Each structure stands twice: as structure tokens, then as C-alpha cells.
Amino acid sequence: MKNSTGAILQKAHEQGLAIPAFNIPYLPMMKPVVQAVVELDSFALIAVARLEWTKFEAKGPTAIAETFARCQNPGHMRLHLDHVPVIDEDNLRVDPQPIFEEAIRAGYGSLMVDGSRLGLAENIEAVRPLVALGHAHGKPVEAELGAVFGHESGPMPSYEDLYTSGTGFTDVEEARRFVQETGCDWLSVA
């Protein structure tokens, strides 16, 4: 497991290094992103979010994995399933489990479930079984607490209004409880 996504990110954290993630909403983007990461002798996550195959042209977790397999360089990158929502940007309920299962079969190194549109208790209940599923297959699981705006319909509040009101900001005590009760490996916060 020393070359697993989780181990690599843990080592980067210990060394104070950031690992970028590049989302691929359009499959032809993959090759130049991979080339750039390799040419810079860097490391990155190649990511795909559900939004990128439902609203753009990524075609889904398996298509991304197949494209990744053709141009990847394992010393420089891993594949990450990003932002699989429980409630999507159109406020529709999504079942993340089959998406996680597909990504696990396709060889993703890490997974992410986004229950941030749910209340704390419901988010915990939605995330916990997905963390268990990922961990059963040796995959670290990222989750989200708080609201990262940007894909909602309608106008976004101004940044000044968001900062003044604290709307969507992650509460530190809620984050502690969330991580403890879900067992998630990483937490996206706002």
C-alpha cells in the first residue's frame, strides 16, 4: 500500500506539499494534462466528478478510466472519483453506491461523496456506508461538509455576503464529529 493514493497523499501532507487535482470534463483534455504533470516531474490526481459526465462530455467513470489507462504515468498520477453528490446541483437525489462500485471496478485510487446539501446527521448517515465500501476495497474516501458554491442554479451570492454571513462555512466542531462518525479519510470544507 506504500504507493496507494492514500499513502501518497499522507506522505505529501507530512512533507507540507500540496497535490493538485485536475478535473476532466472532456476526454481529450486528459492527454495534455497528463503530459504537463509528467513534464513538470510533478504528481497530481486526475479527477472526474459526476457533474462532468451528466452536464459535460466526460462520459462517465469507466470512460475516464479507459482514457486514463491509455495515457497515464503511474509515477506521476492517480485517478480520483470526485464529487459524487447525494443531492445534485438540480436538487435531485442521487444514489452514489453504484457510482462508487463502478469506479472501484474501473481502478480509481480514491473516491469522494458529497453530502454537503444535507443536514449534518443525514450527511453522516449517507457517507458512513460509502466510506465502509471504499475502505473494504482499500480506497480512501473524501467527503464534504459545508457548502462550496458554484454549480447551483440561479445567481450566486456575492463573496462579501458569504463572508459576512458565514453562509455555508464548515463548523469546526461539526467537522470533528463528522470525521469521527463517518471515518472519512479527507474532508472538503468551506
C-alpha positions as CSV (number, residue, x, y, z in Angstrom):
1,M,0.0,0.0,0.0
2,K,3.0,2.3,0.0
3,N,2.1,3.6,-3.5
4,S,-1.6,3.8,-2.9
5,T,-3.3,7.2,-3.3
6,G,-3.9,7.4,0.5
7,A,-0.2,6.7,1.3
8,I,1.0,9.2,-1.3
9,L,-1.3,12.0,0.0
10,Q,-0.3,11.2,3.6
11,K,3.4,11.5,2.7
12,A,2.7,14.8,0.9
13,H,0.9,16.1,3.9
14,E,3.8,15.1,6.2
15,Q,6.1,17.0,3.9
16,G,3.9,20.1,3.6
17,L,3.3,19.5,-0.1
18,A,0.1,20.2,-2.0
19,I,-1.2,17.7,-4.5
20,P,-3.3,19.3,-7.3
21,A,-6.3,17.6,-8.8
22,F,-7.3,18.2,-12.4
23,N,-10.9,17.6,-13.3
24,I,-11.6,16.2,-16.8
25,P,-15.0,17.3,-18.1
26,Y,-13.9,16.5,-21.7
27,L,-11.9,13.3,-22.5
28,P,-9.4,15.0,-25.0
29,M,-8.2,17.1,-22.0
30,M,-6.7,14.0,-20.4
31,K,-3.6,13.6,-22.6
32,P,-2.3,17.2,-22.3
33,V,-2.9,17.3,-18.5
34,V,-1.0,14.1,-18.1
35,Q,1.8,15.4,-20.3
36,A,2.1,18.6,-18.3
37,V,2.3,16.8,-15.0
38,V,5.0,14.4,-16.3
39,E,7.0,17.2,-18.0
40,L,7.0,19.1,-14.7
41,D,8.0,16.0,-12.9
42,S,5.1,16.5,-10.5
43,F,2.4,14.4,-9.0
44,A,-1.4,15.0,-9.4
45,L,-4.8,13.5,-9.1
46,I,-6.8,13.1,-12.3
47,A,-10.3,13.6,-11.2
48,V,-13.8,13.3,-12.6
49,A,-17.0,14.5,-10.9
50,R,-20.5,13.2,-11.6
51,L,-21.4,16.7,-12.9
52,E,-18.7,16.3,-15.6
53,W,-20.5,13.3,-17.2
54,T,-24.0,14.5,-16.6
55,K,-23.6,18.1,-17.8
56,F,-20.4,17.9,-19.9
57,E,-18.7,15.3,-22.1
58,A,-16.6,13.1,-19.7
59,K,-19.0,10.1,-20.5
60,G,-18.7,8.5,-17.0
61,P,-16.2,6.9,-14.6
62,T,-15.4,3.9,-16.9
63,A,-14.7,6.1,-19.9
64,I,-12.4,8.3,-17.9
65,A,-10.6,5.3,-16.5
66,E,-10.2,3.8,-20.0
67,T,-8.8,7.1,-21.3
68,F,-6.5,7.4,-18.2
69,A,-5.2,3.8,-18.8
70,R,-4.1,4.8,-22.3
71,C,-2.0,7.9,-21.3
72,Q,-1.3,7.6,-17.6
73,N,2.1,7.6,-15.9
74,P,1.8,5.8,-12.6
75,G,4.8,7.5,-11.0
76,H,3.1,10.9,-11.5
77,M,-0.7,10.5,-11.0
78,R,-3.6,8.6,-9.7
79,L,-7.3,8.6,-10.7
80,H,-9.8,10.2,-8.2
81,L,-13.6,10.0,-8.3
82,D,-14.6,13.5,-7.3
83,H,-17.9,15.0,-6.1
84,V,-20.5,12.2,-6.3
85,P,-23.4,14.0,-4.8
86,V,-26.2,12.7,-2.6
87,I,-28.3,15.7,-3.7
88,D,-27.1,17.0,-7.1
89,E,-26.9,20.6,-8.4
90,D,-30.5,20.3,-9.7
91,N,-31.6,19.2,-6.1
92,L,-32.3,15.7,-7.2
93,R,-31.5,12.7,-5.0
94,V,-28.6,10.5,-6.3
95,D,-27.6,7.0,-5.2
96,P,-23.8,7.2,-5.0
97,Q,-23.2,3.5,-4.3
98,P,-23.5,2.2,-7.9
99,I,-21.1,5.0,-9.0
100,F,-18.6,4.1,-6.3
101,E,-18.9,0.4,-7.3
102,E,-18.2,1.3,-10.9
103,A,-15.2,3.4,-10.0
104,I,-13.8,0.7,-7.8
105,R,-14.1,-1.8,-10.6
106,A,-12.5,0.7,-13.0
107,G,-9.5,1.1,-10.8
108,Y,-9.9,4.5,-9.2
109,G,-7.4,5.1,-6.4
110,S,-9.7,7.3,-4.2
111,L,-13.4,8.2,-4.0
112,M,-15.4,11.3,-3.0
113,V,-19.0,11.5,-1.8
114,D,-20.6,15.0,-1.4
115,G,-23.5,15.1,1.1
116,S,-23.0,18.8,1.7
117,R,-26.6,19.7,0.7
118,L,-27.8,17.6,3.6
119,G,-28.0,18.4,7.3
120,L,-25.2,17.1,9.5
121,A,-26.9,14.0,10.8
122,E,-28.2,13.0,7.3
123,N,-24.9,13.7,5.7
124,I,-23.2,11.4,8.3
125,E,-25.7,8.6,7.6
126,A,-25.3,9.0,3.8
127,V,-21.5,9.0,3.9
128,R,-20.8,6.3,6.5
129,P,-21.7,3.2,4.3
130,L,-19.8,4.7,1.3
131,V,-16.7,5.1,3.5
132,A,-17.1,1.4,4.5
133,L,-17.5,0.4,0.9
134,G,-14.3,2.3,-0.2
135,H,-12.3,1.0,2.8
136,A,-13.4,-2.6,2.1
137,H,-11.6,-2.1,-1.3
138,G,-8.6,-0.3,0.1
139,K,-9.7,3.1,-1.3
140,P,-9.5,6.3,0.8
141,V,-12.8,8.3,0.8
142,E,-13.2,12.0,0.8
143,A,-16.4,13.7,2.0
144,E,-17.7,17.3,2.1
145,L,-19.1,19.4,4.9
146,G,-20.2,22.9,4.3
147,A,-21.2,24.5,1.0
148,V,-18.8,25.1,-1.8
149,F,-21.0,27.2,-4.2
150,G,-20.6,27.3,-7.9
151,H,-22.9,24.8,-9.6
152,E,-26.3,25.8,-8.2
153,S,-28.9,27.3,-10.5
154,G,-29.6,31.0,-10.1
155,P,-27.3,33.8,-9.1
156,M,-24.6,33.1,-6.6
157,P,-24.4,35.4,-3.5
158,S,-21.5,37.8,-3.6
159,Y,-18.4,36.8,-1.8
160,E,-18.8,39.7,0.5
161,D,-22.3,38.5,1.5
162,L,-20.9,34.9,2.0
163,Y,-18.1,36.1,4.2
164,T,-20.2,38.5,6.2
165,S,-23.0,35.9,6.8
166,G,-20.8,32.8,7.1
167,T,-23.3,31.0,4.8
168,G,-22.1,27.5,4.1
169,F,-18.9,27.8,6.2
170,T,-17.9,24.5,7.9
171,D,-18.2,24.5,11.7
172,V,-15.1,23.0,13.3
173,E,-16.9,21.0,16.0
174,E,-19.3,19.6,13.3
175,A,-16.2,18.7,11.2
176,R,-14.7,16.8,14.2
177,R,-18.0,14.9,14.8
178,F,-18.4,14.2,11.1
179,V,-14.9,12.7,10.6
180,Q,-15.2,10.7,13.8
181,E,-18.7,9.3,12.9
182,T,-18.1,8.6,9.2
183,G,-14.4,7.5,9.2
184,C,-13.7,9.5,6.1
185,D,-10.1,10.0,5.2
186,W,-10.2,13.5,3.8
187,L,-12.8,16.3,4.4
188,S,-13.5,19.1,1.9
189,V,-14.6,22.1,3.9
190,A,-15.9,25.6,3.1
